[in-house]
Amino acid sequence: MEYALVTGGSRGIGRAVAMRLAQDGMPVVINYKSNTAAAEETRAAIEAAGGRCELLPFDTSDPKAIEAAVEQWEAQHADDYISVLVNNAGIRQDNILVFMTDEQWHSVIDTTLNGFFYLTRRVVKGMMTKRKGRIVNVVSLSGLKGMPGQTNYSAAKAAVIGATKALAQEVAPRKVTVNAVAPGFIATDMTKDLDEGELKKLIPAGRFGKPEEVAALVGFLASKEAAYITGQVVSINGGLYT
């Protein structure tokens, strides 16, 4: 059986993606770091809708934790493999560079960029062996154009964009695709501290996006219909940056 693994899947965009993939018929594995209550709530929502869901807690910035968690999952699913990986986990630690601390820099880089590397390196092996796989990296408008106060976040997301393009070429012969989606302002917990009223004035569509709109795009890129799309970065930002 083929499974989808969504990191940071308990809330926001990750939750919407997990629910969309389950709706599309895939059994979903939700990764989360510490918010067990939110993860359980998401699993209950998926199961109530008729989907299948498992929880797999680990810290994406910890390679040993990733190895142990994936190894445990594989031991319990001898005949299964993860055919869809959505690298969604990420954090913000905003500050202007001159005042940015080492911890603010490293925590964002470790979770977003290093987490992509550690987990994808581990999971893509199974995809290449089976000659089928989809990797979708959730990046950001910040990684495309840069955002003041987010040098760390912009650096991490821009790096994942470059990695997406390189890895796509490495694994394409094995029928594995690698793409990225770059959301702009999406109404989630991560953006609740922003001034939505003022920022909406900058967006041609006149509103923040919905997590479900990002999830619909991820769902398509994870589908068989997207087999010839790889190495791409698709923006979803209401026209804010084109």
C-alpha contacts under 8 A as a table, 3 or more apart, distances in Angstrom:
res1	aa1	res2	aa2	distance
1	M	79	D	6.84
1	M	80	D	4.64
1	M	81	Y	6.63
2	E	26	M	7.26
2	E	27	P	7.36
2	E	80	D	5.86
2	E	81	Y	5.38
2	E	82	I	5.73
2	E	83	S	5.55
2	E	84	V	7.96
3	Y	26	M	6.12
3	Y	27	P	5.18
3	Y	28	V	5.72
3	Y	29	V	6.97
3	Y	80	D	7.40
3	Y	81	Y	6.18
3	Y	82	I	4.66
3	Y	83	S	5.79
3	Y	84	V	6.53
4	A	21	L	7.45
4	A	26	M	6.55
4	A	27	P	6.38
4	A	28	V	4.82
4	A	29	V	5.97
4	A	82	I	5.67
4	A	83	S	6.11
4	A	84	V	4.43
4	A	85	L	5.82
4	A	86	V	7.62
5	L	28	V	5.97
5	L	29	V	4.66
5	L	30	I	6.03
5	L	31	N	7.14
5	L	82	I	6.61
5	L	84	V	6.22
5	L	85	L	4.95
5	L	86	V	6.18
6	V	9	G	5.32
6	V	14	G	6.57
6	V	17	V	7.55
6	V	18	A	6.37
6	V	28	V	7.44
6	V	29	V	6.32
6	V	30	I	5.26
6	V	31	N	5.99
6	V	85	L	6.12
6	V	86	V	4.76
6	V	87	N	6.37
6	V	88	N	6.68
7	T	14	G	6.90
7	T	30	I	6.31
7	T	31	N	4.61
7	T	32	Y	6.36
7	T	60	T	7.88
7	T	86	V	6.37
7	T	87	N	5.50
7	T	88	N	5.21
7	T	89	A	5.08
8	G	11	R	7.03
8	G	14	G	5.55
8	G	15	R	7.78
8	G	30	I	7.31
8	G	31	N	5.62
8	G	32	Y	4.99
8	G	33	K	7.40
8	G	87	N	7.95
8	G	88	N	5.69
8	G	89	A	4.21
8	G	90	G	7.30
9	G	12	G	7.72
9	G	13	I	7.53
9	G	14	G	3.93
9	G	15	R	4.69
9	G	16	A	7.96
9	G	17	V	7.49
9	G	18	A	6.32
9	G	30	I	5.11
9	G	31	N	5.66
9	G	32	Y	6.16
9	G	39	A	7.30
9	G	88	N	7.42
9	G	89	A	7.59
10	S	14	G	6.28
10	S	15	R	5.01
10	S	30	I	6.78
10	S	31	N	7.32
10	S	32	Y	6.18
10	S	35	N	7.57
10	S	38	A	5.47
10	S	39	A	4.37
10	S	40	E	7.89
10	S	41	E	7.91
10	S	42	T	5.95
11	R	14	G	5.75
11	R	15	R	4.65
11	R	16	A	7.62
11	R	38	A	6.68
11	R	39	A	7.51
11	R	42	T	7.69
11	R	189	D	7.90
12	G	15	R	5.39
12	G	16	A	6.43
12	G	188	T	5.11
12	G	189	D	6.45
12	G	190	M	7.84
12	G	211	P	6.35
13	I	16	A	5.11
13	I	17	V	6.10
13	I	88	N	7.78
13	I	188	T	7.21
13	I	211	P	4.79
13	I	212	E	7.35
13	I	214	V	7.00
13	I	215	A	6.88
14	G	17	V	5.07
14	G	18	A	6.12
14	G	88	N	6.13
14	G	89	A	7.68
15	R	18	A	5.13
15	R	19	M	6.19
15	R	42	T	6.57
16	A	19	M	5.17
16	A	20	R	6.12
16	A	211	P	5.78
16	A	212	E	5.44
16	A	215	A	5.67
17	V	20	R	5.05
17	V	21	L	6.15
17	V	211	P	7.86
17	V	212	E	7.25
17	V	214	V	7.55
17	V	215	A	4.40
17	V	216	A	7.55
17	V	218	V	6.89
17	V	219	G	7.24
18	A	21	L	5.30
18	A	22	A	6.18
18	A	28	V	6.42
18	A	30	I	7.09
19	M	22	A	5.12
19	M	23	Q	6.04
19	M	42	T	7.91
19	M	45	A	7.96
19	M	46	I	5.87
20	R	23	Q	4.92
20	R	24	D	6.19
20	R	212	E	7.79
20	R	215	A	6.19
20	R	216	A	6.88
20	R	219	G	6.52
21	L	24	D	4.93
21	L	25	G	6.54
21	L	26	M	5.69
21	L	27	P	7.79
21	L	28	V	7.07
21	L	219	G	6.03
22	A	25	G	5.10
22	A	26	M	4.87
22	A	27	P	5.87
22	A	28	V	6.08
22	A	46	I	6.79
22	A	51	G	5.25
22	A	52	R	6.64
22	A	53	C	7.69
23	Q	26	M	7.30
23	Q	46	I	7.99
23	Q	49	A	7.76
23	Q	51	G	6.48
24	D	219	G	7.72
25	G	51	G	7.06
26	M	51	G	7.70
26	M	52	R	7.45
27	P	51	G	6.81
27	P	52	R	4.77
27	P	53	C	5.73
27	P	54	E	7.97
28	V	52	R	6.25
28	V	53	C	4.75
28	V	54	E	6.31
29	V	53	C	5.74
29	V	54	E	4.72
29	V	55	L	5.59
29	V	56	L	6.52
30	I	39	A	7.35
30	I	43	R	8.00
30	I	53	C	7.22
30	I	54	E	6.16
30	I	55	L	4.86
30	I	56	L	5.88
30	I	57	P	7.82
31	N	55	L	6.06
31	N	56	L	4.80
31	N	57	P	5.14
31	N	58	F	6.66
32	Y	35	N	6.78
32	Y	36	T	7.55
32	Y	39	A	6.92
32	Y	55	L	7.79
32	Y	56	L	6.85
32	Y	57	P	4.90
32	Y	58	F	6.24
32	Y	59	D	7.36
33	K	57	P	5.52
33	K	58	F	5.25
33	K	59	D	5.14
33	K	60	T	7.72
34	S	57	P	7.34
35	N	38	A	5.59
35	N	39	A	6.44
36	T	39	A	5.03
36	T	40	E	6.05
37	A	40	E	5.19
37	A	41	E	6.16
38	A	41	E	5.01
38	A	42	T	6.23
39	A	42	T	5.14
39	A	43	R	6.21
39	A	55	L	7.20
40	E	43	R	5.05
40	E	44	A	6.10
40	E	55	L	7.89
41	E	44	A	5.11
41	E	45	A	6.24
42	T	45	A	5.07
42	T	46	I	6.26
43	R	46	I	5.15
43	R	47	E	6.16
43	R	53	C	5.72
43	R	54	E	7.08
43	R	55	L	7.62
44	A	47	E	5.14
44	A	48	A	5.93
45	A	48	A	5.08
45	A	49	A	6.35
46	I	49	A	5.24
46	I	50	G	6.58
46	I	51	G	5.16
46	I	52	R	6.69
46	I	53	C	6.70
47	E	50	G	4.98
47	E	51	G	4.75
47	E	52	R	5.74
47	E	53	C	6.78
48	A	51	G	7.21
56	L	69	A	6.95
57	P	69	A	7.55
58	F	62	D	7.89
58	F	65	A	5.87
58	F	66	I	6.25
58	F	69	A	6.75
59	D	62	D	5.51
59	D	65	A	6.47
59	D	66	I	7.07
59	D	111	T	7.93
60	T	63	P	7.19
60	T	65	A	7.74
60	T	66	I	6.56
60	T	89	A	7.39
60	T	110	D	7.94
60	T	111	T	5.73
60	T	112	T	7.92
60	T	114	N	7.80
60	T	115	G	4.60
60	T	116	F	7.74
60	T	118	Y	7.64
60	T	119	L	7.27
61	S	110	D	5.04
61	S	111	T	4.64
61	S	112	T	7.73
61	S	114	N	6.16
61	S	115	G	4.91
61	S	118	Y	7.89
62	D	65	A	5.33
62	D	66	I	6.34
62	D	115	G	7.49
63	P	66	I	5.05
63	P	67	E	6.16
63	P	115	G	7.79
63	P	118	Y	5.71
63	P	119	L	7.67
64	K	67	E	5.12
64	K	68	A	6.16
65	A	68	A	5.19
65	A	69	A	6.06
66	I	69	A	5.20
66	I	70	V	6.06
66	I	118	Y	7.30
66	I	119	L	6.48
67	E	70	V	5.41
67	E	71	E	5.91
67	E	122	R	7.37
68	A	71	E	5.17
68	A	72	Q	6.08
69	A	72	Q	5.17
69	A	73	W	6.22
70	V	73	W	5.00
70	V	74	E	6.07
70	V	122	R	7.99
71	E	74	E	5.14
71	E	75	A	6.16
72	Q	75	A	5.12
72	Q	76	Q	6.45
73	W	76	Q	5.22
73	W	77	H	6.23
74	E	77	H	4.89
74	E	78	A	5.89
74	E	80	D	7.53
74	E	81	Y	7.38
75	A	78	A	5.71
77	H	80	D	5.19
77	H	81	Y	7.41
81	Y	126	G	6.58
81	Y	127	M	7.76
82	I	85	L	6.97
82	I	123	V	6.94
82	I	126	G	7.18
82	I	127	M	7.21
83	S	126	G	7.77
83	S	127	M	5.87
83	S	132	K	6.66
83	S	133	G	4.64
83	S	134	R	6.21
84	V	133	G	5.82
84	V	134	R	4.70
84	V	135	I	5.83
84	V	136	V	7.85
84	V	222	A	6.55
85	L	120	T	7.72
85	L	123	V	7.79
85	L	134	R	6.33
85	L	135	I	4.82
85	L	136	V	6.31
86	V	135	I	5.92
86	V	136	V	4.81
86	V	137	N	5.77
86	V	138	V	7.26
87	N	116	F	6.25
87	N	135	I	7.64
87	N	136	V	6.34
87	N	137	N	4.77
87	N	138	V	6.03
88	N	137	N	6.33
88	N	138	V	5.02
88	N	139	V	7.77
89	A	111	T	6.95
89	A	112	T	6.38
89	A	115	G	7.96
90	G	108	V	7.08
90	G	111	T	5.75
90	G	112	T	4.96
91	I	107	S	7.98
91	I	108	V	5.86
91	I	111	T	7.00
91	I	112	T	7.31
91	I	153	Y	7.99
91	I	190	M	7.97
92	R	108	V	6.40
92	R	150	Q	7.92
92	R	153	Y	6.44
92	R	190	M	7.67
93	Q	104	Q	5.49
93	Q	105	W	7.69
93	Q	107	S	7.96
93	Q	108	V	6.70
93	Q	150	Q	7.66
93	Q	152	N	7.78
93	Q	153	Y	7.62
94	D	104	Q	7.67
94	D	149	G	5.41
94	D	150	Q	5.27
94	D	151	T	7.99
94	D	152	N	7.72
94	D	153	Y	7.70
95	N	99	F	6.52
95	N	100	M	5.47
95	N	149	G	4.69
95	N	150	Q	6.40
95	N	151	T	7.95
96	I	99	F	5.69
96	I	100	M	5.99
96	I	148	P	6.92
96	I	149	G	4.33
96	I	150	Q	6.98
96	I	151	T	7.31
97	L	100	M	4.86
97	L	149	G	6.93
97	L	151	T	6.48
100	M	104	Q	6.30
100	M	105	W	6.95
101	T	104	Q	5.17
101	T	105	W	6.39
102	D	105	W	5.18
102	D	106	H	6.07
103	E	106	H	5.21
103	E	107	S	5.75
104	Q	107	S	5.53
104	Q	108	V	6.43
104	Q	152	N	7.60
105	W	108	V	5.72
105	W	109	I	6.32
105	W	152	N	5.37
106	H	109	I	5.06
106	H	110	D	5.68
107	S	110	D	5.16
107	S	111	T	6.11
108	V	111	T	5.42
108	V	112	T	6.07
108	V	113	L	7.92
108	V	152	N	6.39
108	V	153	Y	6.24
108	V	156	A	7.11
109	I	112	T	5.47
109	I	113	L	5.27
109	I	114	N	6.45
109	I	152	N	6.78
109	I	153	Y	7.30
109	I	155	A	7.80
109	I	156	A	5.35
110	D	113	L	5.86
110	D	114	N	4.75
110	D	115	G	6.17
111	T	114	N	6.08
111	T	115	G	5.07
111	T	116	F	7.90
112	T	115	G	5.35
112	T	116	F	6.18
112	T	156	A	6.16
112	T	157	K	7.21
113	L	116	F	5.19
113	L	117	F	6.49
113	L	156	A	5.38
113	L	157	K	7.15
113	L	159	A	6.88
113	L	160	V	6.08
114	N	117	F	5.00
114	N	118	Y	6.08
115	G	118	Y	5.26
115	G	119	L	6.03
116	F	119	L	5.63
116	F	120	T	5.73
116	F	160	V	7.47
117	F	120	T	5.43
117	F	121	R	5.85
118	Y	121	R	5.53
118	Y	122	R	6.50
119	L	122	R	5.17
119	L	123	V	6.17
120	T	123	V	5.15
120	T	124	V	5.62
121	R	124	V	5.71
121	R	125	K	7.01
122	R	125	K	6.23
123	V	126	G	5.90
123	V	127	M	7.05
124	V	127	M	4.98
124	V	128	M	6.16
124	V	133	G	7.74
125	K	128	M	5.26
125	K	129	T	6.24
126	G	129	T	5.08
126	G	130	K	6.16
127	M	130	K	5.17
127	M	131	R	5.77
127	M	132	K	5.31
127	M	133	G	4.97
127	M	176	V	6.77
128	M	131	R	4.76
128	M	132	K	6.50
128	M	133	G	7.34
128	M	171	V	7.17
128	M	174	R	5.43
128	M	175	K	7.51
128	M	176	V	6.83
129	T	132	K	7.96
129	T	174	R	7.92
130	K	133	G	7.99
131	R	174	R	4.87
131	R	175	K	5.38
131	R	176	V	6.77
132	K	174	R	6.85
132	K	175	K	5.19
132	K	176	V	5.32
133	G	175	K	6.71
133	G	176	V	4.41
133	G	177	T	6.37
134	R	176	V	5.69
134	R	177	T	5.05
134	R	178	V	6.17
134	R	221	L	7.53
134	R	222	A	5.48
134	R	223	S	7.99
135	I	176	V	7.58
135	I	177	T	6.12
135	I	178	V	4.68
135	I	179	N	6.37
135	I	222	A	7.40
136	V	178	V	5.90
136	V	179	N	5.01
136	V	180	A	5.31
136	V	181	V	7.24
136	V	218	V	6.83
136	V	221	L	7.19
136	V	222	A	7.26
137	N	160	V	7.54
137	N	164	T	7.46
137	N	178	V	7.74
137	N	179	N	6.27
137	N	180	A	4.46
137	N	181	V	6.36
138	V	180	A	5.69
138	V	181	V	5.13
138	V	182	A	6.20
138	V	183	P	7.65
139	V	143	G	6.71
139	V	157	K	5.21
139	V	158	A	7.66
139	V	160	V	7.03
139	V	161	I	6.99
139	V	180	A	6.35
139	V	181	V	5.88
139	V	182	A	4.80
139	V	183	P	6.98
140	S	143	G	5.26
140	S	144	L	6.91
140	S	154	S	7.93
140	S	157	K	6.27
140	S	181	V	7.30
140	S	182	A	4.14
140	S	183	P	5.04
140	S	184	G	6.28
141	L	144	L	5.17
141	L	145	K	6.28
141	L	146	G	7.37
141	L	182	A	5.47
141	L	183	P	5.81
141	L	184	G	5.04
141	L	235	S	7.34
141	L	237	N	7.56
141	L	241	Y	7.64
142	S	145	K	5.62
142	S	146	G	4.57
142	S	147	M	5.33
142	S	150	Q	7.55
142	S	153	Y	7.14
142	S	154	S	4.96
142	S	157	K	7.11
142	S	158	A	7.84
142	S	184	G	7.81
143	G	146	G	5.66
143	G	153	Y	7.39
143	G	154	S	4.42
143	G	155	A	6.55
143	G	156	A	7.29
143	G	157	K	4.56
143	G	158	A	4.17
143	G	159	A	7.82
143	G	161	I	7.52
143	G	182	A	7.97
144	L	154	S	7.69
144	L	157	K	7.98
144	L	158	A	6.34
144	L	182	A	7.98
145	K	241	Y	7.97
146	G	150	Q	7.40
146	G	151	T	7.34
146	G	154	S	5.46
147	M	150	Q	5.48
147	M	151	T	7.08
147	M	154	S	6.74
148	P	151	T	6.81
150	Q	153	Y	5.04
150	Q	154	S	5.70
151	T	154	S	5.17
151	T	155	A	5.91
152	N	155	A	5.15
152	N	156	A	6.21
153	Y	156	A	5.17
153	Y	157	K	6.16
154	S	157	K	5.28
154	S	158	A	5.88
155	A	158	A	5.22
155	A	159	A	6.07
156	A	159	A	5.19
156	A	160	V	6.41
157	K	160	V	5.11
157	K	161	I	6.31
158	A	161	I	5.03
158	A	162	G	6.46
159	A	162	G	5.16
159	A	163	A	6.19
160	V	163	A	4.85
160	V	164	T	5.95
161	I	164	T	5.05
161	I	165	K	6.56
161	I	180	A	6.86
161	I	233	V	7.20
162	G	165	K	5.33
162	G	166	A	6.39
163	A	166	A	5.11
163	A	167	L	5.89
164	T	167	L	5.37
164	T	168	A	5.99
164	T	178	V	6.00
164	T	179	N	6.10
164	T	180	A	6.76
164	T	231	G	5.95
164	T	232	Q	7.75
165	K	168	A	5.33
165	K	169	Q	6.84
165	K	178	V	7.53
165	K	179	N	7.61
165	K	231	G	4.44
165	K	232	Q	6.92
166	A	169	Q	5.56
166	A	170	E	6.67
166	A	231	G	7.45
167	L	170	E	4.96
167	L	171	V	6.30
167	L	178	V	6.86
167	L	231	G	7.76
168	A	171	V	5.62
168	A	172	A	5.87
168	A	176	V	7.62
168	A	177	T	5.94
168	A	178	V	4.85
168	A	179	N	7.38
168	A	230	T	5.96
168	A	231	G	4.99
169	Q	172	A	5.49
169	Q	173	P	7.99
169	Q	231	G	7.22
170	E	173	P	7.40
171	V	174	R	5.43
171	V	175	K	6.88
171	V	176	V	5.56
171	V	177	T	7.12
172	A	175	K	5.11
172	A	176	V	5.27
172	A	177	T	6.08
172	A	230	T	7.79
173	P	176	V	7.43
175	K	227	A	7.77
177	T	227	A	6.90
177	T	228	Y	7.91
177	T	229	I	6.98
177	T	230	T	5.00
177	T	231	G	7.37
178	V	230	T	5.26
178	V	231	G	5.60
178	V	232	Q	7.63
179	N	221	L	7.44
179	N	229	I	7.67
179	N	230	T	5.46
179	N	231	G	5.11
179	N	232	Q	5.02
179	N	233	V	6.07
180	A	231	G	7.66
180	A	232	Q	6.19
180	A	233	V	4.62
180	A	234	V	6.30
181	V	214	V	7.82
181	V	217	L	7.73
181	V	218	V	7.29
181	V	233	V	5.52
181	V	234	V	4.78
181	V	235	S	5.86
181	V	236	I	7.20
182	A	233	V	6.66
182	A	234	V	5.91
182	A	235	S	4.56
182	A	236	I	6.00
182	A	237	N	7.77
183	P	186	I	6.87
183	P	214	V	7.07
183	P	235	S	5.93
183	P	236	I	4.80
183	P	237	N	5.57
184	G	209	G	7.60
184	G	235	S	7.58
184	G	236	I	6.17
184	G	237	N	4.22
184	G	238	G	7.57
184	G	240	L	7.45
185	F	191	T	7.23
185	F	208	F	5.37
185	F	209	G	6.20
185	F	237	N	6.52
186	I	191	T	6.97
186	I	208	F	5.20
186	I	209	G	4.40
186	I	210	K	5.58
186	I	211	P	6.36
187	A	190	M	7.95
187	A	191	T	6.20
187	A	192	K	7.08
187	A	208	F	5.88
187	A	209	G	6.11
187	A	210	K	5.78
187	A	211	P	6.88
188	T	191	T	5.51
188	T	192	K	6.30
188	T	211	P	7.22
189	D	192	K	5.17
190	M	193	D	7.40
191	T	194	L	5.47
195	D	198	E	5.65
195	D	199	L	6.18
196	E	199	L	5.06
196	E	200	K	5.87
196	E	208	F	7.54
197	G	200	K	5.52
197	G	201	K	7.15
198	E	201	K	5.60
198	E	202	L	7.54
199	L	202	L	5.44
199	L	203	I	7.01
200	K	203	I	5.23
200	K	206	G	5.25
200	K	207	R	5.16
200	K	208	F	6.63
201	K	204	P	7.59
201	K	206	G	6.28
202	L	206	G	7.54
202	L	240	L	6.77
203	I	206	G	5.16
203	I	207	R	6.63
203	I	208	F	7.98
203	I	237	N	7.86
203	I	238	G	6.15
203	I	239	G	6.34
203	I	240	L	4.86
204	P	238	G	6.20
204	P	239	G	5.50
204	P	240	L	6.18
205	A	238	G	4.93
205	A	239	G	6.49
206	G	238	G	7.68
207	R	238	G	7.60
208	F	238	G	7.71
209	G	213	E	6.90
209	G	214	V	7.97
209	G	237	N	7.01
209	G	238	G	7.18
210	K	213	E	5.34
210	K	214	V	6.96
211	P	214	V	5.28
211	P	215	A	6.20
212	E	215	A	4.81
212	E	216	A	6.12
213	E	216	A	5.21
213	E	217	L	6.70
214	V	217	L	5.29
214	V	218	V	6.36
214	V	236	I	7.05
215	A	218	V	4.98
215	A	219	G	5.96
216	A	219	G	5.01
216	A	220	F	6.36
217	L	220	F	5.21
217	L	221	L	6.38
218	V	221	L	5.13
218	V	222	A	6.13
219	G	222	A	5.11
219	G	223	S	6.29
220	F	223	S	5.11
220	F	225	E	7.23
220	F	226	A	6.55
221	L	225	E	7.80
221	L	226	A	5.31
221	L	229	I	7.67
222	A	226	A	6.91
223	S	226	A	5.68
223	S	227	A	7.44
224	K	227	A	5.46
225	E	228	Y	7.90
226	A	229	I	5.36
227	A	230	T	7.70
229	I	232	Q	7.01
235	S	242	T	7.93
236	I	239	G	7.83
237	N	240	L	5.63
237	N	241	Y	6.91
239	G	242	T	6.15
